[in-house]
Amino acid sequence: MSLTTHQYIDRHSRQVRTERLFADRLVNFLYSEVREKTPSVFKAITSARGSSLLGLLNFEAMLGVRLRATTEAVRSWGVDLSECLDDPDTLDTPGKLFTRKIRYWDTRPMNPDPAAVVAPADSRVLLGSFGAHSLLFIKEKFFTFHELLGDFKTRWLEAFKDGDYALCRLTPDKYHYVHTPVSGRVVDFYPIAGHYHSCNPGAVVNLVDPYSKNMRMVTIIDTDVIGGSGVGLVAVVEVVALMVGEIRQRYSDEYYNDPQPMMPGLMLKKGQPKSLFKPGSSTVVLLFQPGRLDFDQDLIDNQTSSNAVSRFSTGFGRPLVETEVRVREQIGRATARS
């Protein structure tokens, strides 16, 4: 098995899958040759303008021919057109395909139990903890805790100290709406400026804590309110990546109707559309306060599987295998409290 291979576990079939990494050779070239030999060029490419231009060129080239070809050709790339809300024939440009809506109320069933915390996206998930004594403790390399939330937000840094997190990585073929993982009231929302580094596993391993260096949107949700999930404060951090143009906040209480901007005071219902990445691969990081959430055991067990070859395992020197999950399916439950 090649060291460049990256595998994950499909949660539903329990089978090991090999990921078809988008633009892998290009990303490896950028994060080795270009980054080391021409850092000024690398800095320009990972800027907002450079990233958007690179994304436009790559996605148009990759999908332009496929979208003019048969429906089967698009499906072979990994897009299930049967779950789309709009007529598949109208998804005739890369932009339309990447921002597609789905009948999530039919195709992504959700556990209605208020205590259930759900996945925010169709994504590949890794679990971790900031607590040094936790079995899920991972030394800061994915991101630096203080930098991720912003050093100027001392209130939230204290609230999430020694807490747990779920890192949800979207790939370019995925449905790119982010849904609310919990029910609760927004108590803070703010952007943090940054770069547009790749979320490719190889790039993540080569570049220390990229998720806290990229541009990101932070939403803090209080779930200990009437109608909330009862899991304490939850931070939803939406992180851009190389070739991602923007993050649009588009919360809808029902279906995709009447999208609203994110703001303090807004009451969010679990499982509803919250935001949209345009376009490309990207990441959502969920932060939980210590002792407030129990992650599902199968996700924990999969992470240390010896059956899959993961670039994260190679880079971190310990087993770190992602599990593919679907948006709105349970990833954990609120901890029982006396």
C-alpha positions as CSV (number, residue, x, y, z in Angstrom):
1,M,0.0,0.0,0.0
2,S,1.4,3.4,-1.0
3,L,2.2,5.9,1.7
4,T,0.3,8.4,-0.3
5,T,-2.9,6.4,0.1
6,H,-5.6,7.9,2.4
7,Q,-8.4,5.7,3.7
8,Y,-11.5,6.1,5.9
9,I,-14.3,3.9,7.3
10,D,-17.8,4.1,5.9
11,R,-20.0,4.2,9.0
12,H,-23.0,2.4,7.4
13,S,-21.2,-0.4,5.6
14,R,-18.3,-0.6,8.1
15,Q,-16.0,-1.0,5.0
16,V,-12.6,0.6,4.5
17,R,-12.7,3.0,1.6
18,T,-9.8,4.7,-0.3
19,E,-10.4,8.4,-0.9
20,R,-10.0,9.9,-4.3
21,L,-8.2,13.0,-3.2
22,F,-9.1,16.0,-5.4
23,A,-6.1,17.8,-7.0
24,D,-3.8,15.7,-4.8
25,R,-0.7,16.1,-7.0
26,L,-1.2,19.8,-7.3
27,V,-1.7,20.2,-3.5
28,N,1.4,18.1,-2.8
29,F,3.4,20.3,-5.2
30,L,2.2,23.5,-3.6
31,Y,3.0,22.3,-0.1
32,S,6.4,21.0,-0.9
33,E,8.1,22.6,-3.9
34,V,6.3,25.9,-4.0
35,R,6.1,26.5,-0.3
36,E,9.8,25.8,0.3
37,K,11.3,27.3,-2.8
38,T,9.0,30.3,-3.6
39,P,7.2,31.3,-0.4
40,S,5.9,34.5,-2.0
41,V,4.1,32.6,-4.7
42,F,2.7,30.1,-2.0
43,K,1.4,33.1,0.0
44,A,-0.3,34.6,-3.0
45,I,-2.0,31.3,-3.9
46,T,-3.3,30.8,-0.4
47,S,-4.8,34.3,-0.2
48,A,-8.5,34.8,-0.8
49,R,-8.1,36.0,-4.4
50,G,-5.5,33.3,-5.3
51,S,-7.6,30.5,-3.7
52,S,-10.8,31.6,-5.5
53,L,-9.0,31.8,-8.9
54,L,-7.4,28.4,-8.4
55,G,-10.7,26.9,-7.4
56,L,-12.5,28.3,-10.4
57,L,-9.9,27.0,-12.8
58,N,-9.7,23.5,-11.2
59,F,-13.5,23.0,-10.7
60,E,-14.4,24.2,-14.2
61,A,-11.7,21.9,-15.8
62,M,-12.7,18.9,-13.6
63,L,-16.4,19.1,-14.0
64,G,-17.1,21.1,-17.2
65,V,-16.9,18.0,-19.5
66,R,-18.8,15.8,-17.0
67,L,-21.7,18.2,-16.7
68,R,-22.1,18.3,-20.4
69,A,-21.9,14.5,-20.5
70,T,-24.4,11.9,-19.1
71,T,-26.0,11.8,-15.7
72,E,-24.1,8.6,-15.1
73,A,-20.8,10.4,-15.5
74,V,-21.7,12.9,-12.7
75,R,-22.9,10.0,-10.5
76,S,-19.5,8.2,-11.1
77,W,-17.8,11.2,-9.5
78,G,-19.9,10.6,-6.3
79,V,-22.9,12.8,-6.6
80,D,-26.3,11.2,-6.1
81,L,-28.6,13.3,-8.2
82,S,-31.7,11.4,-7.1
83,E,-31.6,13.2,-3.7
84,C,-31.5,16.7,-5.2
85,L,-34.3,19.0,-4.6
86,D,-34.0,20.7,-8.0
87,D,-34.3,19.0,-11.4
88,P,-30.8,17.4,-12.0
89,D,-31.0,18.8,-15.6
90,T,-30.8,22.3,-14.2
91,L,-27.5,21.6,-12.4
92,D,-25.6,22.3,-15.6
93,T,-22.6,24.3,-14.2
94,P,-20.0,23.5,-11.5
95,G,-21.3,26.3,-9.3
96,K,-24.9,24.9,-9.4
97,L,-23.7,21.4,-8.7
98,F,-21.6,22.4,-5.7
99,T,-24.4,24.5,-4.1
100,R,-27.1,22.0,-4.8
101,K,-29.9,21.5,-2.3
102,I,-31.2,18.1,-1.3
103,R,-34.4,16.7,0.2
104,Y,-32.7,16.3,3.6
105,W,-36.0,15.8,5.4
106,D,-36.3,12.5,3.4
107,T,-32.7,11.5,2.6
108,R,-31.0,12.4,5.9
109,P,-33.2,11.2,8.7
110,M,-32.5,12.6,12.2
111,N,-32.9,11.3,15.7
112,P,-35.5,13.7,17.2
113,D,-34.2,13.1,20.8
114,P,-33.2,16.5,22.1
115,A,-30.1,14.9,23.8
116,A,-28.7,13.7,20.4
117,V,-26.0,15.8,18.8
118,V,-25.8,15.4,15.0
119,A,-23.3,15.7,12.3
120,P,-23.2,19.2,10.7
121,A,-22.3,18.0,7.3
122,D,-21.8,15.0,5.0
123,S,-18.2,14.6,6.0
124,R,-15.4,12.5,7.4
125,V,-15.0,12.9,11.1
126,L,-12.2,12.7,13.6
127,L,-12.7,13.2,17.4
128,G,-10.4,14.9,19.8
129,S,-10.0,16.5,23.2
130,F,-8.1,19.5,24.6
131,G,-7.9,17.7,27.9
132,A,-4.5,16.1,28.5
133,H,-6.0,13.3,30.5
134,S,-8.6,12.3,28.0
135,L,-8.2,9.2,25.8
136,L,-9.1,11.5,22.9
137,F,-6.3,14.0,23.6
138,I,-4.5,15.0,20.5
139,K,-1.5,17.4,20.8
140,E,-2.2,20.7,19.0
141,K,-1.4,20.2,15.3
142,F,-4.8,20.3,13.6
143,F,-5.3,23.7,15.3
144,T,-4.1,25.8,18.2
145,F,-7.0,26.2,20.7
146,H,-6.5,29.8,21.5
147,E,-5.9,30.8,17.9
148,L,-8.9,28.8,16.6
149,L,-11.5,30.8,18.7
150,G,-9.5,34.0,18.7
151,D,-7.2,35.2,21.5
152,F,-9.5,38.2,22.0
153,K,-12.4,36.0,23.0
154,T,-11.3,35.2,26.6
155,R,-14.8,34.3,27.7
156,W,-15.1,31.4,25.2
157,L,-11.5,30.3,25.7
158,E,-12.3,29.8,29.3
159,A,-15.6,28.1,28.6
160,F,-14.1,25.5,26.2
161,K,-10.9,24.9,28.0
162,D,-10.1,21.1,28.3
163,G,-13.3,20.4,26.2
164,D,-13.8,18.0,23.3
165,Y,-14.2,18.5,19.6
166,A,-15.3,16.9,16.3
167,L,-13.4,17.8,13.2
168,C,-15.7,17.3,10.1
169,R,-13.9,17.4,6.8
170,L,-16.0,17.9,3.6
171,T,-14.7,16.8,0.2
172,P,-15.5,18.6,-3.1
173,D,-18.2,16.1,-4.1
174,K,-20.2,16.5,-0.9
175,Y,-23.4,18.4,-0.3
176,H,-22.0,21.7,0.9
177,Y,-24.7,23.0,3.2
178,V,-23.8,23.0,6.9
179,H,-26.7,22.1,9.3
180,T,-27.1,22.9,13.0
181,P,-25.7,20.1,15.2
182,V,-27.8,21.2,18.2
183,S,-30.8,23.3,19.2
184,G,-30.1,26.5,21.1
185,R,-29.8,30.2,21.1
186,V,-26.9,32.1,19.4
187,V,-25.0,34.1,22.0
188,D,-22.1,35.2,19.7
189,F,-21.1,35.2,16.1
190,Y,-17.9,36.6,14.6
191,P,-15.5,36.1,11.7
192,I,-11.7,35.6,12.0
193,A,-9.5,36.6,9.1
194,G,-6.9,34.2,7.8
195,H,-5.5,32.3,4.9
196,Y,-7.0,29.7,2.6
197,H,-4.8,26.6,3.2
198,S,-5.8,23.2,1.8
199,C,-7.7,20.7,3.9
200,N,-6.1,17.8,2.0
201,P,-4.9,15.4,4.7
202,G,-1.3,15.6,3.3
203,A,-1.3,19.4,3.5
204,V,-2.8,19.3,7.1
205,V,0.0,17.0,8.2
206,N,2.7,19.1,6.6
207,L,1.4,22.5,7.8
208,V,1.1,22.8,11.6
209,D,-2.5,23.7,12.8
210,P,-3.9,25.0,9.4
211,Y,-7.5,25.1,10.7
212,S,-6.7,27.9,13.1
213,K,-4.8,29.8,10.5
214,N,-7.5,29.8,7.8
215,M,-10.4,32.3,7.6
216,R,-13.3,31.1,9.6
217,M,-16.7,31.9,11.0
218,V,-17.4,31.2,14.7
219,T,-21.0,30.7,16.1
220,I,-21.4,30.1,19.9
221,I,-24.7,28.4,20.8
222,D,-26.2,28.1,24.3
223,T,-28.1,24.8,24.4
224,D,-29.1,25.1,28.1
225,V,-32.2,27.1,27.2
226,I,-35.9,26.1,26.8
227,G,-36.1,24.0,23.6
228,G,-32.3,23.5,23.6
229,S,-30.3,20.3,23.4
230,G,-28.9,20.5,27.0
231,V,-25.3,20.0,26.1
232,G,-23.9,23.3,27.3
233,L,-22.2,25.8,25.1
234,V,-21.3,24.6,21.6
235,A,-19.0,26.3,19.1
236,V,-19.5,25.8,15.4
237,V,-16.4,26.9,13.5
238,E,-16.7,26.9,9.8
239,V,-13.3,26.9,8.2
240,V,-12.5,27.8,4.6
241,A,-9.9,25.9,2.6
242,L,-7.9,26.3,-0.6
243,M,-10.3,26.8,-3.6
244,V,-13.2,27.7,-1.3
245,G,-14.7,31.0,-2.3
246,E,-16.8,32.0,0.7
247,I,-19.1,30.9,3.6
248,R,-22.7,32.2,3.3
249,Q,-24.8,32.2,6.5
250,R,-28.3,31.0,5.4
251,Y,-30.2,29.6,8.4
252,S,-33.7,28.3,7.6
253,D,-36.2,27.2,10.2
254,E,-38.1,25.1,7.6
255,Y,-36.6,23.4,4.6
256,Y,-34.5,26.1,2.8
257,N,-37.2,28.8,3.2
258,D,-36.5,32.4,4.2
259,P,-32.8,32.1,4.9
260,Q,-31.6,34.4,7.6
261,P,-28.2,35.9,8.6
262,M,-26.5,34.6,11.7
263,M,-26.8,36.9,14.7
264,P,-26.9,36.8,18.5
265,G,-30.4,36.1,19.8
266,L,-31.4,33.8,16.9
267,M,-32.9,30.5,18.1
268,L,-31.7,27.6,16.1
269,K,-33.4,24.2,15.6
270,K,-31.2,21.1,15.3
271,G,-30.7,19.7,11.9
272,Q,-31.7,22.8,9.9
273,P,-29.5,24.4,7.1
274,K,-27.2,27.0,8.7
275,S,-24.6,28.0,6.1
276,L,-23.2,27.2,2.7
277,F,-19.6,26.7,1.5
278,K,-18.9,27.9,-2.1
279,P,-17.3,25.7,-3.5
280,G,-14.7,23.0,-2.8
281,S,-13.5,21.1,0.2
282,S,-13.8,22.7,3.6
283,T,-14.1,21.8,7.3
284,V,-16.4,22.3,10.3
285,V,-15.0,22.1,13.8
286,L,-17.5,21.5,16.7
287,L,-16.3,22.4,20.2
288,F,-18.0,21.1,23.4
289,Q,-17.5,22.0,27.0
290,P,-15.7,19.4,29.2
291,G,-18.0,16.6,30.5
292,R,-21.1,17.7,28.5
293,L,-21.0,15.2,25.6
294,D,-20.4,11.5,25.1
295,F,-19.3,10.7,21.5
296,D,-20.8,7.5,19.9
297,Q,-18.6,4.5,20.6
298,D,-18.3,3.3,17.0
299,L,-16.7,6.6,16.0
300,I,-14.2,6.3,18.8
301,D,-13.4,2.6,17.9
302,N,-13.0,3.4,14.2
303,Q,-10.5,6.1,14.9
304,T,-7.9,3.5,16.2
305,S,-8.6,0.9,13.5
306,S,-5.6,-1.0,12.2
307,N,-7.4,-1.9,9.0
308,A,-7.1,1.5,7.3
309,V,-4.2,3.5,6.1
310,S,-4.5,7.2,7.0
311,R,-2.2,10.1,6.3
312,F,-3.2,11.5,9.7
313,S,-1.9,8.3,11.3
314,T,1.4,8.7,9.5
315,G,1.7,12.4,10.4
316,F,0.7,12.1,14.0
317,G,2.5,8.8,14.8
318,R,-0.7,7.2,16.1
319,P,-3.8,5.7,14.6
320,L,-6.2,8.4,13.4
321,V,-8.8,7.1,11.0
322,E,-11.8,9.1,9.9
323,T,-15.3,7.8,9.7
324,E,-17.6,9.0,7.0
325,V,-20.9,10.2,8.4
326,R,-24.1,11.9,6.9
327,V,-25.4,15.2,7.9
328,R,-28.1,15.1,10.7
329,E,-27.1,11.6,11.9
330,Q,-26.1,11.2,15.6
331,I,-22.5,11.5,16.6
332,G,-22.9,11.8,20.3
333,R,-25.3,12.4,23.2
334,A,-25.6,14.9,26.0
335,T,-24.0,13.5,29.1
336,A,-26.5,12.5,31.8
337,R,-26.3,15.0,34.6
338,S,-27.5,14.8,38.2
